[in-house]
């Protein structure tokens, strides 16, 4: 995904514009004083904030599972790109996600197995079309498909227990 900007962004630094040109106000996504969790330990995997250090492993994880990710419940059908992307393009995407995390506009986590094997990703962002709602999506590699439901269950519980979102405002497609 590219980091597109337009005149609307220049006017309001708290707005984001995605590839389709949809602008989303990200101000107030999480309350002042809320510190996003630094991760989650679960049975068979763990989460840590996605960053540039994950580039090679992240690119390998999703590029080898494009059809599987596109078939994941609740996931965008326009990503990942069928043609893939270069390591440089993926790095730019990871840098953008890390910046969103630091700026509290959205929170992306690598799903890791063992010490550092990237097996998926989790995204927690304001819903683009419905202000006040939270859009959550996640994917795992095709060869780790058996972890999709446990990831969904662990993240759903984590969101209820550790995050400041009302459960009825969170959109996360069931597995």
Secondary structure, DSSP 8 states (H G I E B T S, - for coil): ------HHHHH-TTEEE-TT--EEE-TTSS-TT----SEEEETTEEEEE--GGGHHHHHHHHHT-HHHHHTSTT--SS-S-TT---HHHHHHHHHHHHHHHHHTSEEEEEEEETTTEEEEEEEEEE-SSSTT-EEEEEEE-GGGGGGHHHHHHHHHHHHHHHSS--GGGEE----
